[in-house]
Amino acid sequence: MRGLWLKDFYSIKMYARQYLLLLAFFMIFGISMGNSHYIMWMSLVLGLNLGFAVFPADESGGYGYMLAAPVSRRMIVQVRYLFGLAAGFLIFLCSGAGEIINRMLSQKPTEFWLGEMAVVLGIYLIFVGVLTPVSYRFGVEKARVVMLGLVVVPMVIVFLGVKLIQISVITDALDKMFPQTQTAYGGTFAFLGVGLLVMGISYRLSVRIFERREF
């Protein structure tokens, strides 16, 4: 497994400088505005790019060179998901550092920071959970098309949801059923739980796809 980790590390090594520069820019820009929200969401974009930067190198070799090594197909998939979780941990570190520095400089803590962070990580886990098996089955290029769908569809749903919530009868019913604060916190962490569930299902699906695929 160590060799697989080193392979992924060397695959992204050529892009490491660009990623570090982007990360530094996001951090400096967000801190200068006193806005850790910007750091959170830009870290999400960076994490998604980092998590899938290793797929093109594997596809260019046809996975044949990996299967010639003394590793199982399941182990190859495991390392891929661990690498994705490591990118998610990077998102958390960047967001946490941005929030801490923002509080030190502006003395204005971001409201609902943990809830927003749960949403960001939940989105990341759902994207990785959906795109990883698609990449194994159809390739990275088609996975990028699916990623566009994952971006557009939620935007349409949110737009329609906002229009629906503006109906006074529905708004009053929701306020009576769920207090605003309770709903906000419960909803964000439930969303993170959904992301973890999607990752678990995605892992089993990816293992099945990769073990049955012929190279």
Secondary structure, DSSP 8 states (H G I E B T S, - for coil): -HHHHHHHHHHHHTTHHHHHHHHHHHHHHHHHHT-HHHHHHHHHHHHHHHHTTTHHHHHHTTTHHHHTSS--HHHHHHHHHHHHHHHHHHHHHHHHHHHHHHHHHH----TTHHHHHHHHHHHHHHHHHHHHHHHHHH-HHHHHHHHHHHHHHHHHHHHHHHHHHTSHHHHHHHHHHS-HHHHHHHHHHHHHHHHHHHHHHHHHHHHHHHHH---
